[in-house]
Every structure is written in C-alpha cells, then in structure tokens.
Amino acid sequence: MSEETAQVKQKGKKGAKKKAESKTTQNSDPPIVTQVDDKKKAKPSKKVQQASPPKKKDEKKQPEKKGKQPLIKEDVDSLLEYFKSSNRPFTVNYLKDTLFLKLSTLQKNIDTLVSKGDVVMKEVGSTKVFLINQNLMPTVNQQDLELLGSELEQKTEEYKQLALQNSKLSEQLKNLSKIPTLQELMDMKTEMKQKIDELENKLLLYEDKNFKMATAEETLQVENEYQNMLNICKKRKNIYNEAIGSLLSESDLTIKQFEKIVGIFRD
C-alpha cells in the first residue's frame, strides 16, 4: 500500500505543475508583432519584372472550327434517293468526302441497302463499288422512244434554222463593220477636196497659153525611144549574165553570190 500511495502523490504533483504552467502562459503578454511599411518592402528586381509576360488586354477567344454539315440526311431513305438521282457507281470514301457524312453511319446505311437489294456491290480490283439496282430505275418503252425520237428531229430542225439565221446575222454584221464611221467620212471628204484642188491647178496649167501640149507624133516618138532603151538594157543584161556565168562555171558561186562579194548592186 505504501508504493501505491507514493505513485498517487507523484501523479498529483505532476498535475499541479501542468496547471501552474498553463496559468503562466495565459497571464503572459502576447508576442509583439512588428509592422513593416509597404514602401520598405523588398521590390522585385528588374530582371524578374522583365521576365514576367505582358498582360494581354481584351483577348478574343477564337471560335471553334466546326465540321461541314452533311448535304443529305444521314438515314437510309435519303441515301437511297441520292443513289437513284445519280445513277452512277460510288465508293464509300467518295460518298463520305462528297456528302460530308460520318463513315460509321454511312457504312451502316450502305450495308442495309445492300442487304435489301436496293444497292448492288461490285469489286473492282481491291475497291468496292456500290451502284443502285437498275431494276429500281424507270424503264423506257417503245412509245417513249418514238416520242423522244420525234422530239430530237424537231430540235435538230430548229437548230438548223437557228444556225442559218446566225450565219445571216454574222454576214450582216460584217457588212455593217465595213460601213465607215462619221470621222472616217470626214477624213475622206478632206482627202477628196485636196485631190480636187490639185486637179483644178493642173487644169489651170493646161489652159495657160504659154503651156505647149505635145502632139501625137511627139508622144509616139518618145514612146519609141523609151522602148528602144528597154531593149538595149535587156540585151546588155543578157550579155552580162552570159559573161559572168562563163567565169563562174568552174566555181560553186552563183551570180547573186558573186555580185554580193564583189559589191555589185542592180535591180
């Protein structure tokens, strides 16, 4: 019992010490907090200020890019109508890129049409091609063909008539383009007036008493002399060609080449 009492007394002393310490901390003054002036606060260095990125004012958000809208509805019926209206073979990639359809939805709709027999699939090499079933397309009977034939003949005749009218109008246009303009007519008038003035001056010279007109005999004599001069020139030209030709008979040069080398120029 003595040991137990001693332990109890020690515990009581420890509890009393803790209470006393707590009282002293409560009665003690609070810690002094020193206020630091804002002006005396450490300013960041210039290097740090330069490193900070500049703030952008009124930054506009770029609009998000949207994909192109499909040209037809993404259902089986719309795709079937497109096959009918086109009536030509297609590949899946061509339909996807042309109609802006989702590949998964497009492939599913094509598989549905193939399974129904509305679309026929053919393999061209390693490529799969899809075409509308021709049994679904409207057929043309003999009466329709005859009607189309008659319409074609009618249109052909109309085309011939229009072509004939076009040629006539083109000819008329060419004739109209040959008609002189007002300015051209004024220039022609001025030119004709100058020629008339020249002719009048010549008539005045002929009417002058001092102007002597040549008689018929004098005119004939001049013409004969002129003809004799032409004949002499022709003979001399022939003699010249024969002489130069004989000199150049053993040479490869022609008369024109020889004249060019020597420096002879003649008409």
Secondary structure, DSSP 8 states (H G I E B T S, - for coil): -HHHHHHHHHHHHHHHHHHHHHHHHHHS---------STTS----HHHHHHS----SS------------SS-SSHHHHHHHHHHH-S-B-HHHHHHHHT--HHHHHHHHHHHHHHTSEEEEEETTEEEEEE-GGGS----HHHHHHHHHHHHHHHHHHHHHHHHHHHHHHHHHHHHHS--HHHHHHHHHHHHHHHHHHHHHHHHHHSTT-----HHHHHHHHHHHHHHHHHHHHHHHHHHHHHHHHTTTSS--HHHHHHHHT----
